[in-house]
Amino acid sequence: MTTTANNVEKHFYCPYSESLDKRISLNFHVIFNPPSGQPYTVKAVKRTTGPEAQRNSALKEVKKDRLMNFYAGQWHADISEATSYHGLHHMIITIIDSRCREVDNTIFSIYISWAWEIK
């Protein structure tokens, strides 16, 4: 996962590795080493939790599908999101083969901290 805030990028390789601020861009770059040469799709489900998201009617799951591209001997896809609400949020990433079977998955749970503003 890559985060971008104020034109500065930071890379994270482990789910649950640290908390992030609100109002930053996220990119989940998925790389898959396939057991065979068929096409793959990434299905991503974002689950937002917490009272701030609830007050803003943002608890509904957001689903995105991306066809993976094959290059450099691996399958690749990107899923972009942003951090908007304080709380613990989850990105469930699943790789689906051409026969609609799940072949791999992972969950990135990310804690979004308060972004303090001085007025």
LINQUI-V307247 format. One record per residue. NEAR is the number of other C-alpha atoms within 12 Angstrom. Layout:
near=NEAR
near=NEAR
This chain:
near=33
near=26
near=30
near=24
near=19
near=11
near=10
near=12
near=15
near=18
near=20
near=21
near=17
near=16
near=22
near=20
near=15
near=20
near=24
near=33
near=27
near=28
near=22
near=26
near=25
near=31
near=26
near=35
near=25
near=34
near=29
near=33
near=22
near=24
near=14
near=15
near=16
near=22
near=28
near=34
near=35
near=38
near=33
near=33
near=29
near=32
near=30
near=35
near=28
near=24
near=16
near=21
near=22
near=17
near=13
near=15
near=14
near=22
near=22
near=16
near=18
near=22
near=21
near=23
near=22
near=26
near=24
near=29
near=24
near=21
near=15
near=10
near=14
near=20
near=29
near=25
near=30
near=26
near=33
near=26
near=29
near=27
near=35
near=30
near=31
near=28
near=28
near=30
near=37
near=28
near=36
near=29
near=36
near=33
near=34
near=26
near=25
near=18
near=12
near=16
near=17
near=17
near=24
near=23
near=22
near=24
near=23
near=31
near=26
near=34
near=27
near=30
near=22
near=19
near=17
near=10
near=8
near=4
near=3
